Amino acid sequence: MTATQESTKSITVIGRRWFNRGPGNTYHSAEILVNGKRVGGIDFAYGYDDAYLQNAADWLEANGYMPDRDHHANGSADPLWAYCRDREIEFAYSVSDVSRRKDL
């Protein structure tokens, strides 16, 4: 079944972050659920703070779950929370910081 905006009622992103103390970089992973079912995820990516949400939004768009996501002249795109708000899609997210890379 092809993902469509009409079929998406809820989006949930569960993120994990790991700080690599040596070089001082932060990495993350994320699980992506649509309508309560896991549809994909990010296994390992560079990015601190809420970068897991940006990567999740990019993944959702690339896989047809956000077909009408607005892009702007400066190269940015609507964040996931705004996309969901504007389309009355329930949006939930959480993140936990883990102490080891293998816990991503």
N, C-alpha and C positions, 0 to 999 in steps of 0.2 A: 504494500500500500504506500502510495506516495504521500509524504507529509504535506498537509495544507494548513493554512491559517485557521480555517473553519474547524478542523478537527483538534486543534490544540486548545485545551481548556486550562492546563497548568504546566508550568515549567519549574523544575527544582534542580539546583546545582549544589553539589556537596564537594567542597574543596578541601585540599590538604596542602600545607606549605611546609617547606623545609629550608632552613638557613644553613648554608655551607660556610662554616666559620673561617676556613682557610683563606679562600679568595674573597669571602664576604658577599657571596651571591645568594639569592633566594630563588627557589624552584617550587613548582606546584604541580598537582594533579587534580583532576575533577571528574566526578561522575555526573552525567546529565540524564535527567528523567523528564519524560513528557507524558502527561496524564498518568503519572505514577509508575511508568515502566521505563527501565533503563534503555536508552536508545544509543548511547555512546559515551565517550569520555576523552579526557586528555591524560595520557599516561605520564608524561614528564616534560615540563616546559619551564623556561626561564621566565621569571616575573614575580615581583613582590606585590604586597598589599592586595588589591582586588583584581589583579591581572588574570586570575583564574576565571572571573566572570566575563572579562573581555574575550578570552580564548573560547569559553563556552558559547558565547554569542556568535563568534565567528564560525565555530563548528556547526551550530544550529542553522546558521544562514547557509553555509556550504552544503548542508545535507537536506535543505528544503523545508526546514521548520520555521524559517523567518523569511518568506519569499518577498515581502514588501518592506524590508528594513530600509530606512532612509539613510542615504550617504550624503555627505556635505562636501562642498568645494575644497575644503582644507584637507580632505582625505579621511576625516573621522566619520564614524557611523553612530547611529543611536545606540545608547547603552541598553542592555537587556532589560533593566527595570523600567525604562521609559517605553520601550517597545511593548512590554507586557501591560503597562498602565494604559497606554493609548488604545489597546485592543481588548481590554478587560480580560486578560489572561492572568490567572492566579500565579504569582511568582514567589518562590521561597528559595533561600540559600543559607548555607552555613559553611564555616571553614574552621579547621583545627590546625594548629601548629604541631608538627611532629619532630621528634629529636633525631630520627635516622632517615636516610634516603630510602631505605628499603620499606619504610612505612608509608611512602607516597603510594 
